[in-house]
C-alpha cells in the first residue's frame, strides 16, 4: 500500500433500498442526484453500495458486512470519501471511520484523511460555496451549526475515556458542554441578527411592492427560474448559471404586463431539492418568507427531466412546510425546446389530471410561450382585484 492510498476527489455513495428510505422517490434517481450534488463540490462518485434492509443499522447504517465490503473496495480503488444518501448519526459516522481504519495497516492509520458524510453535508458545502451576500452567509452559518450540533454532543466522547467515571465529570464531558454552549450562543446570535434581517426585508418589501402585485418563482434547483426572471424583466444582469443552487438570495424585478394596471414584482427564490434538510428550510426562513406575501406562485418545472413528476412532488412538500401550499399556482413546463410536442402534451394532461388548472409550456431560454404566460398572469391578477 502506497501513501496515496486515499483520493479525496473520489467517492462512493451508499444507501438503503427500503420502503421507508426513499420517501416515495426512485432510488436510482436519488443516487444520480447525489452524484450530481457531489460533483458540485469537486467529488466524483465512482461507485454505489446499496443494501436491501428496512431500517438502518444503528451502528453502521449499512450492515457491518456491507460496510466492510465497501471499505475493502475503496482501498482497492483509492477512494477516500463516502457519502450516505440519508442522514447519518454521529455514532454511525464514528463507527464507520473506526471500521475503515481497522482495515488499514497500523502505520497508515495516522495518515488517513477519510471523509464520511451524507446528503445534507454535501448540500451544506454547496450552499457555503454559493453564499456571497452577508444575509446568505448568516443563513448558511446558522444551517451549518444546526447540522453540526448533534455531532458536538458527542465531541468529548473519546476524551471522556481518558478520565472520570460514573458519578464524575471527566474532561471529555466538560469539553462537550463547553462546545455545546458556544454553539448555542452562536445560534442565538445568528437568529437574532436574522430576525432583524426579516424586519428590514419587510420594510423593503413594503416600499418595493406599494401598489404592485407580488409574484414568486418557485421550483426545483436548476429548473430555470433565474432564466425566466431575466426573460420576463429584460434584465440580462440576473445571474444565470447551469448549476445547483446558483441563487441563494431572493432577487426581485419589476415587470409591467400588457393589460394589467400597475406593476408586478417578480421574485426568484432558492431552489428546492429532494430530501431538503429541515434545518436548511428553517435557516432560510427569512428568504422563504417572501412566498407568504405572493399573490401568485409560478412553479417552474424542468420538463426535460425524466423524473419531473417526483421533482414537482418535492417542491410541493417544501411549499407545505413553509405554509404556502394553498397559494394560487401556475405550473410552467420549462425547457420544452429539449423535448418533443407529444411529451409536452402528455405532461400537461398528467398535471391537469392531478388538479392543476393552469399548466403552460414555455422555454425561458428561447422565449417560447412567454406571451401566453404574461397574458394568463395578467388575467389571474386582474380577477383577484375584481373579487
N, C-alpha and C positions, 0 to 999 in steps of 0.2 A: 504494500500500500504506500503510495507516494503522499507527500504533504499537501498536494492539491486535491485531496480525496473528496472535497465538498465544493460544489459550484453554487454560489448564492444567486445565480441568474437562472437556475434550472429548478423546476418544482414538480412535485407530484400532488395531484388533487385526490382527496378521498371523501367518501360519503357513504351513507346507508341507503339501501333500497328497501323502503318500507312504506306501508300505507300512511304512516304518520309524518315521515321526514320531508316529503316533497310539497306538503300543503296544497295538494291538487295539481302541482306543476310536474311537467315531464322531467325526469331525472337527467336524461341526456341533454336537454335544453339548459337545465340548471348548470351542468358541468361545463357545457360550451360557454355559457355566460361567465362562469367562474374563471375560465381560461382567459376570456376577454378582459375581465377585471384585472387579472394578474398581469396581462401584457401592458396595461396602463401604468404599472409601477415597475416595468422593466423585467418581469418574470416570464419565462417560457414554460408552460405546463407541458411536460414531456411524457406524462403517464397518469393513468387514473386507477384508483383502487376502490372498488365498490363491494360492500358486503351486504348480503341479504339478512337482515335481522330487524325485528320490530322496535327494539329500544337500544339506545347507545349503551355500550359497556361503561359502567360508572368509572372505571379506572382508565381505560384507553380509548373510549369512544368506539373504535373498532374492537373486535375480539383480539385478545393478545396474540394469537397465532397469525391473524391477518395483518396486524401491525408489524410483527416480526418479518412477515413476507415482504411488506412494503419497504421496510428499512433495509433488508438484505438486498433487494433490487436496487435501492438508492445507492448503496455502497458500490455496486457493480457499475452503475451509470453515473456516478459522481453527482448525485442530486443532493442539495443541501437545504431545500425549503419544502415544507409540507403544509398544504392548505386544506382545511376542512370546509365543506360547504355549509355546515351548520355551526352553531356557536359551541365552542369548547369551554369547559370549566377550567379554572386554574389548576385543579388537581389532575385533570386529563393532560393538560399541557406539560405539567411537571413529570407525570408518569411516562408520557411518550418520549420526552427528552431522555429520561433515565434509561428507558428501554433501548433507545437508539444508541446511547453512549455505551451500553453494555455489550454491543456488538463490535465496538472498536477495540483494537489493541490498547493496552494501558497507556502507552506513551503518546498515543494520538488523542486521547480524551481531552487533555487540556487545550489542544489546538482546535477543537471543534467549535464552529460558529453556527451550528444547525439552528434553523428557524422553524418554529411550529406555530401556525397562525390559523385564522379562519376567515370566512367570507366577510364578516363585519370588520375584521382588522384590515383586510385589503381595501375595503371601501373607505375606511378611515384614512389610509395612506393616500388614496386618490383625492379625497376631499382636502387633505392637508396640502397637496401639491397644487390644487386649484384655488385655494383661498388667497386672494390678493388684497381685498379691502380689509379695513380694520374690523368691520362688522362680521365678515365671513370668518376671519381669523378667530374672533371671540367665540363664534358658534362652533367652529371646528375644535377649538381647545376644550370647550365645555363637553362636547361629544367624546373627545378623546379621554378626558378624565372619568367620565361616567363609564366608558368602555373598560378602562383600566382599574376601576375601583375594586371589582371582585378579586383581581389579581393582587392588589395591595393588601387585601385582608389576609392573604397567606404569605405576605412579604417576609416576615421574620421566622417562617417555619423552620428553615434549616438552622438559623441562629439559635432557636429555642432548644435545639438538640444539644447545644454546647453548654447550656446552663439552666438551672431551675428545674423544677419538677412539680408534682401535684401540690397545689396549695401555695406555690411560689410564683413570682413574676420574673421569669428569665429575661435575658437581654433581647431575645428574639421577640417576645411578646411586647416588651416596651417599645422596640423599634417599629413593630407593626402598628401600634397605637399612634406613635408619632407621625408615621407616614399617612395613616388614615386621617388624622386630624388636619394635617397640612392639605390633603386633597379636598376634604370637606370645606375647609376655609376658602380654598381657591374656587371651588364650585359656587359657594355662596357669593363670592366677589363677582364672578362672571355672570351669575344670574341677576345680580343687582345691576350690573352695567348693561346687560341685555334688556332689562326692564326699562331702563332709561332710553335705550335704542327703540324699543317698542313705542314709548311715548313720543319720541321725536318723529318716528315714522308716521304715527297717527296725525301729527301736525302737518307734516309734509304731504301726506295723503289728502288731508282736508283742503290744503291750498291748491294742490295739483288737480284735484278732481272736482273743484267747485263748479257746479253746473255741467259736469261731464259724466257720461256713463263709464262704468268700470268693467273691463273685460280681462280675464286672466287666462293665460295659456297654461295648460297642464298636459302632462304626458310622460311616457317612459323616457328615460335618458336617451339622448341621441335620436329622438324621433323627428327632429326638425323644427322645434319651437322657435329657436332663435332665428332660423332662416325665415320662418313665417313672419316674425315680428319685423325683420328687416324688409321683407317684401311689402307688408301692409303699410309700414311707415315711410318707406323710401329712404330710410337711414342706413347707408352702407357701412356705417361705423359700428353697428351692432356686431358684437363678437360672435362669429360663426366658425365652428371647427368640428370636424368629424371625429369626435372623441367623447368618452363618457364623462358626464358631469362637467361639461365645459362652462355651464352657467351655475354659479352658486348664489350670486346676489340677484335679487329681483331687479329687473330692468323695465322701465316704463317709457312709452312713447305715445304722444297724442296723435290720433288719426281722425280724419274727417271722412265720413261715409256719405255717399250720394243718397239724397232723400231723407236724411236724418238731421233734425235741427240740433245743433250743439256738437261738441267734440266727444270723442271716445278715447279713454285712456286704456291702452292695451299693455298688460304687464306679463313679462316672462317670469317663470319660477324655476326653482331647482328641479331637475328631472328625478323621476321615481325609478325604483328598481324592485325586482322580486326580493322578498326577504329583507326589505329595508329595515335596519335595526331600529327598535323603538327609541333608543337614546339619541339617534340622529334626528328622528322626527321631532323629539322633544327639544333638542338643541336648536333646531331651525324653526322654532315656534314663531319667532318674530318675522321670519321670511314667509312662512306658510300662512301667517295670519292675513296676508294680502288677499287670500282666496275668500275669506269670510265677507269681504266688502264688495265682491264682484257681483255685478248684475247678471253676468253670463259667463260660463266657462267654455272655452274652446279646447276640447280634448284632442290632441294631435296624436295620430296613430301611424306608425311606420307599417303600412300595409304590405310592403315588400318582404317583411319578415314572415317566415312560415308559422311562427308561434305568436302572431299578433293577438290572437284571442286571449292567450294567457297574459300578455302584457297589459291588455285593457283591464283584465281582472285585477292585476297587481295595482294599477293606478286607482281603480275603484276602491280597493281596500284602503289605500292611504287616504283617499278623499273621505271615507267613512271615519277614519281615525282622527282627522282634523275637523270633523263636523260639518262638512260642506257637501255631503252626498246628495242632499235634496236641492242643490242649485240647478237651474236650467242649464242644459249642456247641448252644444253642437259637436257631434263627433266628426272629425276631419280625417279622412283616409288619405294620408300624405304619401308622397313618393309613388304616385300612380304611373309616373313615367318609367318605372322599373318593372311594372307588371302588365299583364295583358288585360284587355277590357272584360273578358269573362271572369277573371279573378276579382276584379273590382266590383262587378255586379254581384258576384257570389258573396263578397264581404258585406256589401250594402244590405243584401237580403238577410244575412245572418244577424246583423245588428238591429235591423228593423224588427225582425222576429223576436229579438231579445228585449224590445221595448224602447229602443232609441228612435225618436221621432225624426230628428234631423241628422242625416248621415250624408256628408258631402265629399266627393272625391276631389282632391287637389294635388298639385305639385308646387310646393312653396319655392323650390329651386327654379323651376321652369316658368312659374307664374300662371300655371293652368288652374282654372276653376276659381280664381280669386274674385272675379266679378260676381259670380253666383254667391260666393261666401259673403262678401260685403253686403250684397243686396239682402240676403237672408238675415244677417245680423241686424241690419237696419230695421228690417220688418219686425223682428222679435223685440228689439229695444223700443220701437215706436209703440208696439202693443202694450208694453209694460207701462208706458206713460199714459196711454188711453185708459188702462184699468185704474 
